[in-house]
Amino acid sequence: MNLTQYTNLSSTPNSNEGNQKLLLVQVLVGTLLYVNGLMIFTFLKKEAFRETRYILFAQTLFADSALMLLTDLTLMGSFYQYPVHIIPCYIFCTLTSLVSVVSPMTLVAMCLERYVAICMPLRHSSISTPKNTFIGLLVIWSVSFIIPLFIFIVCFVYIPPGFLRIYVVCTVEAMLQIKWLADMRATSLQLLFIMMFSIIVSTYIKIMLAARSASEKKNSTNKGLKTIILHGVQLLLSMMQLLIPYIEMPLWKVNVMLFVNVRYSNFILFLILPRCLSPLVYGLRDKKFYNALKYYAFCGILACNKHKIRDGKTFRGVVSISIHN
Protein backbone atom coordinates (compact mmCIF):
# COMPACT_ATOMS: atom_id res chain seq x y z
CA MET A 1 0.00 0.00 0.00
CA ASN A 2 3.00 2.31 0.11
CA LEU A 3 3.52 4.85 -2.62
CA THR A 4 6.84 3.28 -3.64
CA GLN A 5 5.07 0.03 -4.49
CA TYR A 6 3.44 1.52 -7.60
CA THR A 7 4.65 2.53 -11.02
CA ASN A 8 2.90 4.72 -13.52
CA LEU A 9 1.08 2.47 -16.00
CA SER A 10 0.93 5.18 -18.61
CA SER A 11 4.68 4.73 -19.14
CA THR A 12 4.56 0.95 -19.79
CA PRO A 13 5.02 -0.60 -23.27
CA ASN A 14 1.26 -1.10 -23.52
CA SER A 15 0.58 2.58 -22.90
CA ASN A 16 -0.81 3.25 -26.40
CA GLU A 17 -3.36 0.46 -26.12
CA GLY A 18 -4.17 1.52 -22.58
CA ASN A 19 -4.65 5.14 -23.57
CA GLN A 20 -6.98 4.10 -26.39
CA LYS A 21 -9.07 2.06 -23.97
CA LEU A 22 -9.18 4.92 -21.52
CA LEU A 23 -10.20 7.32 -24.28
CA LEU A 24 -13.04 4.98 -25.30
CA VAL A 25 -14.26 4.90 -21.70
CA GLN A 26 -14.23 8.70 -21.53
CA VAL A 27 -16.29 8.93 -24.73
CA LEU A 28 -18.85 6.42 -23.40
CA VAL A 29 -19.05 8.05 -19.98
CA GLY A 30 -19.26 11.54 -21.47
CA THR A 31 -22.06 10.49 -23.83
CA LEU A 32 -24.10 8.84 -21.09
CA LEU A 33 -23.57 11.77 -18.72
CA TYR A 34 -24.83 14.12 -21.42
CA VAL A 35 -27.92 11.97 -22.09
CA ASN A 36 -28.65 11.58 -18.38
CA GLY A 37 -28.12 15.30 -17.79
CA LEU A 38 -30.52 16.14 -20.61
CA MET A 39 -33.12 13.80 -19.11
CA ILE A 40 -32.71 15.29 -15.64
CA PHE A 41 -33.06 18.75 -17.18
CA THR A 42 -36.27 17.63 -18.92
CA PHE A 43 -37.63 16.24 -15.65
CA LEU A 44 -36.90 19.47 -13.77
CA LYS A 45 -38.43 21.70 -16.45
CA LYS A 46 -41.83 19.99 -16.73
CA GLU A 47 -44.31 19.97 -13.84
CA ALA A 48 -46.13 17.07 -15.50
CA PHE A 49 -43.27 14.77 -14.46
CA ARG A 50 -43.81 15.19 -10.71
CA GLU A 51 -45.35 11.72 -10.58
CA THR A 52 -43.80 8.95 -8.49
CA ARG A 53 -42.43 6.92 -11.39
CA TYR A 54 -40.72 9.93 -12.96
CA ILE A 55 -39.27 11.00 -9.61
CA LEU A 56 -37.82 7.51 -9.12
CA PHE A 57 -36.52 7.60 -12.69
CA ALA A 58 -34.81 10.95 -12.03
CA GLN A 59 -33.17 9.51 -8.92
CA THR A 60 -31.94 6.55 -10.97
CA LEU A 61 -30.42 8.95 -13.49
CA PHE A 62 -28.74 10.94 -10.71
CA ALA A 63 -27.36 7.82 -8.97
CA ASP A 64 -26.17 6.30 -12.25
CA SER A 65 -24.47 9.54 -13.30
CA ALA A 66 -22.75 9.94 -9.93
CA LEU A 67 -21.63 6.30 -9.98
CA MET A 68 -20.25 6.56 -13.52
CA LEU A 69 -18.36 9.74 -12.66
CA LEU A 70 -16.89 8.40 -9.40
CA THR A 71 -15.97 5.03 -10.88
CA ASP A 72 -14.45 6.66 -13.94
CA LEU A 73 -12.22 8.76 -11.68
CA THR A 74 -11.22 5.58 -9.85
CA LEU A 75 -10.45 3.87 -13.15
CA MET A 76 -8.23 6.74 -14.28
CA GLY A 77 -6.50 6.81 -10.91
CA SER A 78 -5.80 3.07 -11.19
CA PHE A 79 -4.45 3.42 -14.73
CA TYR A 80 -2.12 6.33 -13.99
CA GLN A 81 -1.40 5.06 -10.45
CA TYR A 82 -2.18 8.48 -8.97
CA PRO A 83 -1.60 8.47 -5.18
CA VAL A 84 -4.29 9.88 -2.86
CA HIS A 85 -4.23 10.33 0.91
CA ILE A 86 -5.97 7.42 2.61
CA ILE A 87 -8.68 9.46 4.39
CA PRO A 88 -10.06 11.24 1.25
CA CYS A 89 -9.81 7.86 -0.50
CA TYR A 90 -12.00 6.23 2.17
CA ILE A 91 -14.57 9.02 1.85
CA PHE A 92 -14.51 8.75 -1.94
CA CYS A 93 -14.97 4.95 -1.85
CA THR A 94 -17.79 5.26 0.70
CA LEU A 95 -19.69 7.64 -1.59
CA THR A 96 -19.12 5.28 -4.52
CA SER A 97 -20.45 2.33 -2.53
CA LEU A 98 -23.47 4.39 -1.46
CA VAL A 99 -24.62 5.34 -4.95
CA SER A 100 -23.87 1.83 -6.25
CA VAL A 101 -26.51 0.47 -3.84
CA VAL A 102 -28.97 3.35 -4.33
CA SER A 103 -29.33 2.61 -8.05
CA PRO A 104 -30.54 -1.04 -7.83
CA MET A 105 -32.75 -0.27 -4.84
CA THR A 106 -34.44 2.49 -6.84
CA LEU A 107 -35.04 -0.04 -9.63
CA VAL A 108 -36.89 -2.23 -7.13
CA ALA A 109 -38.98 0.75 -6.04
CA MET A 110 -39.86 1.44 -9.67
CA CYS A 111 -40.99 -2.17 -10.10
CA LEU A 112 -43.21 -1.87 -7.01
CA GLU A 113 -44.69 1.35 -8.38
CA ARG A 114 -45.58 -0.38 -11.66
CA TYR A 115 -47.10 -3.27 -9.68
CA VAL A 116 -49.34 -0.88 -7.74
CA ALA A 117 -50.32 1.00 -10.92
CA ILE A 118 -51.32 -2.18 -12.78
CA CYS A 119 -52.59 -4.52 -10.05
CA MET A 120 -54.12 -1.89 -7.72
CA PRO A 121 -55.17 0.97 -10.02
CA LEU A 122 -57.87 2.26 -7.65
CA ARG A 123 -55.34 2.68 -4.83
CA HIS A 124 -52.48 3.95 -6.97
CA SER A 125 -53.31 7.64 -6.53
CA SER A 126 -53.59 7.28 -2.74
CA ILE A 127 -50.35 5.27 -2.43
CA SER A 128 -48.17 7.20 -4.91
CA THR A 129 -48.47 10.55 -3.14
CA PRO A 130 -45.64 13.12 -2.86
CA LYS A 131 -45.35 12.36 0.86
CA ASN A 132 -45.04 8.60 0.33
CA THR A 133 -42.59 9.17 -2.50
CA PHE A 134 -40.39 11.33 -0.25
CA ILE A 135 -40.54 8.66 2.48
CA GLY A 136 -39.59 6.01 -0.08
CA LEU A 137 -36.58 8.03 -1.24
CA LEU A 138 -35.50 8.55 2.37
CA VAL A 139 -35.75 4.80 3.05
CA ILE A 140 -33.73 3.97 -0.09
CA TRP A 141 -30.88 6.33 0.84
CA SER A 142 -30.92 5.30 4.51
CA VAL A 143 -30.78 1.56 3.80
CA SER A 144 -28.16 2.05 1.09
CA PHE A 145 -25.93 3.93 3.53
CA ILE A 146 -25.84 1.18 6.19
CA ILE A 147 -23.18 -1.08 4.65
CA PRO A 148 -20.83 1.71 3.37
CA LEU A 149 -21.04 3.57 6.70
CA PHE A 150 -20.29 0.40 8.69
CA ILE A 151 -17.24 -0.36 6.53
CA PHE A 152 -16.05 3.24 6.82
CA ILE A 153 -16.23 3.14 10.63
CA VAL A 154 -14.59 -0.29 10.93
CA CYS A 155 -11.70 0.80 8.70
CA PHE A 156 -10.84 3.64 11.08
CA VAL A 157 -11.21 1.43 14.15
CA TYR A 158 -9.07 -1.52 13.02
CA ILE A 159 -6.33 -0.06 10.84
CA PRO A 160 -2.99 0.84 12.52
CA PRO A 161 -2.56 4.55 13.41
CA GLY A 162 0.44 4.94 11.10
CA PHE A 163 -1.64 3.75 8.16
CA LEU A 164 -3.66 6.99 8.21
CA ARG A 165 -0.63 8.97 7.03
CA ILE A 166 0.12 7.06 3.83
CA TYR A 167 -0.91 7.68 0.23
CA VAL A 168 -2.52 4.95 -1.88
CA VAL A 169 -3.91 4.40 -5.35
CA CYS A 170 -7.56 4.86 -4.46
CA THR A 171 -9.75 1.82 -5.14
CA VAL A 172 -12.50 0.06 -3.20
CA GLU A 173 -9.97 -2.68 -2.42
CA ALA A 174 -8.11 -0.22 -0.18
CA MET A 175 -11.04 -0.47 2.28
CA LEU A 176 -11.26 -4.27 2.12
CA GLN A 177 -7.89 -5.26 3.54
CA ILE A 178 -9.50 -6.84 6.61
CA LYS A 179 -10.66 -10.31 5.53
CA TRP A 180 -13.71 -10.61 7.77
CA LEU A 181 -14.85 -7.13 6.70
CA ALA A 182 -14.57 -8.06 3.02
CA ASP A 183 -16.47 -11.31 3.68
CA MET A 184 -19.16 -9.45 5.61
CA ARG A 185 -19.61 -6.93 2.80
CA ALA A 186 -19.85 -9.69 0.18
CA THR A 187 -22.42 -11.62 2.25
CA SER A 188 -24.49 -8.52 2.93
CA LEU A 189 -24.57 -7.55 -0.74
CA GLN A 190 -25.51 -11.09 -1.74
CA LEU A 191 -28.41 -11.12 0.72
CA LEU A 192 -29.50 -7.70 -0.49
CA PHE A 193 -29.38 -8.90 -4.09
CA ILE A 194 -31.48 -12.00 -3.28
CA MET A 195 -34.10 -9.85 -1.56
CA MET A 196 -34.29 -7.32 -4.40
CA PHE A 197 -34.36 -9.97 -7.12
CA SER A 198 -37.11 -11.86 -5.26
CA ILE A 199 -39.21 -8.69 -5.15
CA ILE A 200 -38.76 -8.13 -8.89
CA VAL A 201 -39.67 -11.74 -9.71
CA SER A 202 -42.76 -11.64 -7.48
CA THR A 203 -43.98 -8.38 -9.03
CA TYR A 204 -43.46 -9.84 -12.51
CA ILE A 205 -45.49 -12.93 -11.62
CA LYS A 206 -48.32 -10.87 -10.12
CA ILE A 207 -48.43 -8.52 -13.10
CA MET A 208 -48.42 -11.53 -15.46
CA LEU A 209 -51.37 -13.02 -13.59
CA ALA A 210 -53.16 -9.68 -13.77
CA ALA A 211 -52.54 -9.61 -17.53
CA ARG A 212 -54.40 -12.88 -17.98
CA SER A 213 -57.42 -11.77 -15.99
CA ALA A 214 -57.73 -8.18 -17.27
CA SER A 215 -57.96 -8.19 -21.05
CA GLU A 216 -59.19 -4.58 -21.29
CA LYS A 217 -55.80 -3.25 -20.11
CA LYS A 218 -53.70 -5.81 -21.89
CA ASN A 219 -51.47 -3.30 -23.70
CA SER A 220 -50.64 -1.43 -20.49
CA THR A 221 -50.01 -4.69 -18.64
CA ASN A 222 -47.73 -6.07 -21.36
CA LYS A 223 -45.75 -2.83 -21.33
CA GLY A 224 -45.45 -3.13 -17.55
CA LEU A 225 -44.14 -6.69 -17.93
CA LYS A 226 -41.48 -5.58 -20.40
CA THR A 227 -40.48 -2.77 -18.04
CA ILE A 228 -40.11 -5.24 -15.16
CA ILE A 229 -37.94 -7.51 -17.33
CA LEU A 230 -35.66 -4.60 -18.27
CA HIS A 231 -35.39 -3.59 -14.61
CA GLY A 232 -34.50 -7.20 -13.75
CA VAL A 233 -31.69 -7.21 -16.32
CA GLN A 234 -30.48 -3.86 -14.95
CA LEU A 235 -30.52 -5.25 -11.42
CA LEU A 236 -28.50 -8.34 -12.39
CA LEU A 237 -25.83 -6.26 -14.12
CA SER A 238 -25.80 -3.63 -11.36
CA MET A 239 -25.36 -6.20 -8.61
CA MET A 240 -22.53 -7.82 -10.55
CA GLN A 241 -20.84 -4.41 -10.41
CA LEU A 242 -21.06 -4.57 -6.61
CA LEU A 243 -19.41 -7.99 -6.49
CA ILE A 244 -16.56 -7.47 -8.97
CA PRO A 245 -14.15 -6.03 -6.36
CA TYR A 246 -13.88 -9.60 -5.03
CA ILE A 247 -12.96 -10.80 -8.52
CA GLU A 248 -10.41 -8.04 -9.01
CA MET A 249 -8.82 -8.05 -5.55
CA PRO A 250 -6.58 -11.15 -6.07
CA LEU A 251 -5.36 -9.70 -9.37
CA TRP A 252 -4.48 -6.41 -7.69
CA LYS A 253 -1.95 -8.25 -5.48
CA VAL A 254 -0.51 -10.35 -8.33
CA ASN A 255 -0.29 -8.20 -11.46
CA VAL A 256 -1.29 -4.54 -11.55
CA MET A 257 -1.61 -4.40 -15.36
CA LEU A 258 -3.86 -7.46 -15.43
CA PHE A 259 -5.93 -5.87 -12.66
CA VAL A 260 -6.39 -2.70 -14.74
CA ASN A 261 -7.38 -4.70 -17.86
CA VAL A 262 -9.94 -6.73 -15.94
CA ARG A 263 -11.28 -3.57 -14.32
CA TYR A 264 -11.64 -2.00 -17.75
CA SER A 265 -13.70 -4.96 -19.03
CA ASN A 266 -15.86 -5.00 -15.90
CA PHE A 267 -16.37 -1.25 -16.20
CA ILE A 268 -17.80 -1.64 -19.72
CA LEU A 269 -19.94 -4.73 -19.03
CA PHE A 270 -21.28 -4.12 -15.54
CA LEU A 271 -21.32 -0.34 -15.17
CA ILE A 272 -21.70 1.25 -18.60
CA LEU A 273 -24.10 -1.34 -20.08
CA PRO A 274 -26.73 -1.25 -17.27
CA ARG A 275 -26.73 2.57 -17.38
CA CYS A 276 -27.57 2.44 -21.10
CA LEU A 277 -30.85 0.69 -20.24
CA SER A 278 -32.25 3.49 -18.07
CA PRO A 279 -32.64 5.95 -20.99
CA LEU A 280 -34.16 3.11 -23.02
CA VAL A 281 -36.77 2.16 -20.40
CA TYR A 282 -38.25 5.63 -19.90
CA GLY A 283 -36.50 8.05 -22.22
CA LEU A 284 -37.51 6.24 -25.41
CA ARG A 285 -40.37 3.91 -24.43
CA ASP A 286 -42.40 6.52 -22.53
CA LYS A 287 -44.05 8.70 -25.19
CA LYS A 288 -44.83 11.55 -22.80
CA PHE A 289 -41.24 11.81 -21.64
CA TYR A 290 -39.86 11.18 -25.12
CA ASN A 291 -41.79 14.11 -26.60
CA ALA A 292 -40.51 16.47 -23.92
CA LEU A 293 -36.98 15.12 -24.27
CA LYS A 294 -37.10 15.57 -28.05
CA TYR A 295 -38.20 19.18 -27.62
CA TYR A 296 -35.39 20.11 -25.23
CA ALA A 297 -32.81 18.15 -27.25
CA PHE A 298 -33.57 19.82 -30.58
CA CYS A 299 -35.22 23.10 -29.66
CA GLY A 300 -35.51 23.95 -26.00
CA ILE A 301 -31.88 24.22 -24.95
CA LEU A 302 -30.59 26.12 -27.98
CA ALA A 303 -33.52 28.14 -29.20
CA CYS A 304 -36.15 28.64 -26.47
CA ASN A 305 -34.47 31.86 -25.33
CA LYS A 306 -34.53 33.27 -28.86
CA HIS A 307 -37.93 32.10 -30.07
CA LYS A 308 -41.11 32.28 -28.02
CA ILE A 309 -43.35 29.25 -28.31
CA ARG A 310 -46.55 30.25 -30.02
CA ASP A 311 -49.71 28.23 -30.47
CA GLY A 312 -49.50 26.12 -33.58
CA LYS A 313 -46.17 27.66 -34.66
CA THR A 314 -43.80 25.00 -33.37
CA PHE A 315 -43.28 21.41 -34.31
CA ARG A 316 -45.77 18.79 -33.19
CA GLY A 317 -43.81 17.58 -30.19
CA VAL A 318 -44.02 21.02 -28.53
CA VAL A 319 -47.74 21.27 -29.23
CA SER A 320 -48.40 17.88 -27.67
CA ILE A 321 -46.42 18.85 -24.58
CA SER A 322 -48.27 22.13 -24.14
CA ILE A 323 -51.60 20.31 -24.45
CA HIS A 324 -50.71 17.77 -21.80
CA ASN A 325 -49.54 20.45 -19.41
N, C-alpha and C positions, 0 to 999 in steps of 0.2 A: 504493500500500500504506500510505500514511500515514493516520493517524486523521482528519485534516481532509478527506480525500477522500470520506468517507462521511456520509450523512444517515440519520436514523432513519426507516425505512420505515413504522413504525406511525403516523407523523404525516402521511402522504401522503393525498390525497383518496380513494384506494382502501383506506383502512385498515379500514373495516368489512368489506368483502369479504375482505381479507387475514386479519383476525382470525377470521372465520368459517371460512376454510380451515384456519387454524392450530388452531382449536378442534376441527375434524373430525379432523385428524391426531392430536391428543392423545387423543381418544376411541378411535380405532382402535389407536393404540400402547398405550394403557392397557389396552384389552380383550385384546389379544394378549399383553401382558406378564402379565396375570392368568392367562390360559389356560396359557401356557408355565410360569409359576411353579407352578400347580396340578399340571401334568404332572411337573415336576421333583420336587415334593414327593411325588407318588405313586411315582415311581421310587425315591426315597431311602427311603421307608417300607417297601417290599416287597422282601424278599430274593429273591423269585422273579424279579425283573427284573435280576439280575446277569449276564444273558447278554450276549453281544457285541452283538447287534443293538439291545438296549435301552440299553446303555451308549453306543453310537454315536448313538442317537436322543436321549439325554439331552445329549450334547455338542452336537448340532445345536440343541436347544432353548436351551442356554446361549449358544452363539455367535449365534444369531438374536436372542435377547433383548438381549445386549450390543450387537449391531450396531444394532438398532432404537433403543435408548436413546441411544447415541453419535450416531447420525445425526439423531435427533430433536433433540438438543441443538444440533447443527450447524445444522439447519434453523431453529430458533428464533433462534440467534445471527445467521444470515444475514438473517432477517426484521427483527429489531430492530436490526441493525447493531451488535451489542455487541462492543466491542474487547477483545481478549485479547493478552497478551504473546506474542511470537513463539515463545519456547521451549516454554511449556506447550501452545501450539497445535500445534507439531510433534509433541510427545509424544502429544497427543490424536489427531491425524490418523494417526499411526503405529499406535496401538492400533485405530483404526477400520479401517485397511487390513488389519491382521492378522486380525481376526475376520471381515472380509468375504471373506477367502480360506479361512479355516478351515471355514466353513459349506459351500461347494460341495465342498471336498475330503472332508469327512465324508460327504456324499451319495454320492460315488464309493466310499468305503469300505463304505457300507451296501449298495450295489449288488453289490460283490464278495462281501460276506458272504452275500447272498441267492443269488449264483451258486454259492458253495461249498455252501450248504445244500441246493440243489436238484440241482445237477449232480454233486456229490461228497458225498452224504449219509454215506457210511461214514467219511470223513475229516473231516467237519465238527466233530465233538467234539474231535479232536486238533489241529485248526487254530485253532478259535475258543476258545482257552484264555485265562484271565485274563492270563497273561504276554504272549501274543501280542497281546491287545487293548491292553494298556498300551504295548507297543512301537509298535503302530499309531497310537495317540493321540500318542505322542511324535514319530513321524515326521510326522504331519499338522501339528502345531504348529511343528515345526522347519522344514519346507518352506515353510509359510505365512509364516514370519517372515523368510525370505530377502529378498524384494523390499522389504517395508516397512523393514527394517533398513538395506538398502543405500541407499535413498532418504533415510532419516534421516541417515546418515553423510555422504552427498554434499552434502546441503543445508548442513550445518555447515562443510564443507570449502570450498565454492565461493561461498557468499554473502559479501558485504562485511561487515567487522567491525561497522560502524555499524548494519547491518540487524538485529542481534541485540537492539537496544535499543528497537525500535519496537513499536507495538501494531497488530494487524490484526483484521479480521473473520475468524474462524477457519473456513476451509474447506480441503478437500484441495487446491484450486487454489493455495493459498499455498505448498505444497511443490513445485509443478510449474512454477515460473517459468523454470527452465533448460530450454530446448527439447529438447536431446538426452536429458535425464533423463526428461522427459515421454514422448518417443518410445520410450525404452528400457522404461519401465513399461508403455506400451500394447502393445508387441511381446511383452514377457514374459507379460503377462496373456492375450494372444491365443494364444500357444503353449500356455500352461497350460490354457486353455479347450479347445483342440483335443485335447490329450492326455486330459483328463477326459471330454470328450464321446465320444471314440473308445472309451474303456474302457466307458462306459455302453452304447454301441451294440453293442460286441462281447459284453458280458454278456447283453444282450437277445437277440441272435441265438443264442447258445449255449443260453440257457434255452428259447427257442422251439424249437430243434432237439430239446432234451431232452423238451419237451412232446409232440412228435410220436412219440417212441420209447417213452415211459413213460406208458401210459394209466392205470395204477393210481394214479398221483399227479397226475392231470390237474388236479384242483381246486387243489391246492397250487401246481402249476406256473403255472396261469393267474393265480392271485393274485400270484405272484412277478413275472409279466410286467407286470401292472398296476402293481405297486409300482415296477418299473424305469421304466415310462413316466412315472409321477408324479415320480420323482426326476430324469428327463431334463428334464421341463418346469421343475422347480425350478432345475436347473442352468442352463438357458438364461436364465431370468429373473434368477438371481443373478449370472451373468456379465455380463449387460447392466448391472446395477447397478455393476459394477466399471469399465465402460467409459464410463458417462455423464459423468464429469468432463470428458472430452474433447469431449463435445457441449455441455456447459454453459460451458466455459472461455471461448470467444469471446464469449458473451453477457455474461459477467461484466465484460468490458472495454468493452462497448458500452452496455448498459442494465441497471442493477442490478435494476430491478423486473421486467423480462422474465426475467432470470436466476432470480429468486426464484420466479416463476410456473412456469417450466420445471422447476426443482428440485422444486417441490411435486408436479407431475404425475409426474415420475420417481420421487419418493418413494413415491407410491401404487402405481404400476404395477410397479416393479422392486424395491422393498424390502418393502412391506406385503404385496402379493399372494403372492410366493413363500413368505413366512413363514406365510401362512394354510394352505398345503398340508401343512406338517409335522404339525400336529395332526390333519389329515384322514388322512394316510397311516398313522399308528400309533395316534393317540388314539381314532379312531372305527372304523377298519377292523380293528384287532387286538382281538379279543374279550376276551382275557385282560387287556390293559391297559385296555380300555374299562370292564370291570366294576370294576376297582380305582379307576379315575378317577371313575366314577359314585358309588362309595361315599364317597370323600373329598370329592367335590363336594357331596353332599347329606346326608352323615351324619358322616363322619369328622372334618372340621375343626371343625364347630360342636358336635357332640354326643358325640364319643367320650370326652371327659373327664367327661361327666355320666352316660353310660349304658354300662355294661359290655356287651360283646358276649357273648351267651349262645347256646349251641347251639340252633338252630332258632327263635330269638326275633327275629332281625333279617330284613331283607328279603333276597330271593334272591341279590342280587349279593354280599352279605357272606358268605353261606353258601358260594357258589361259590368265593370267594377263599380262605376258610379251608380248604376242601377241597384246593385246588391247592397251598397252602402246607404 
